[in-house]
Amino acid sequence: MASNMEHEQLVKYILAPMTAAIVAMIGWSLVNVIELKEEIATVKTDVKYISKQVDLMQEKLALKYEMEIYASK
């Protein structure tokens, strides 16, 4: 009988809280992964916008350079 009682106490006071803590950590980790994926998506959008702006600036500079060469002739 004492062994069964010790087992119940072990489950009640040690294993149950440990299991709850592990489940909580896994849940928290999943939330962090989801937030990280959202942040990565935002960064990708920002990089695309910046790349597009850089391309537009390069086109404008190339056109200005061509106009300066043409005007100097």
Secondary structure as the mmCIF struct_conf table of DSSP 4:
data_model
#
loop_
_struct_conf.conf_type_id
_struct_conf.id
_struct_conf.beg_label_comp_id
_struct_conf.beg_label_asym_id
_struct_conf.beg_label_seq_id
_struct_conf.end_label_comp_id
_struct_conf.end_label_asym_id
_struct_conf.end_label_seq_id
HELX_RH_AL_P HELX_RH_AL_P1 ALA A 2 LEU A 10
HELX_RH_PI_P HELX_RH_PI_P1 VAL A 11 LEU A 15
HELX_RH_AL_P HELX_RH_AL_P2 ALA A 16 SER A 72
#
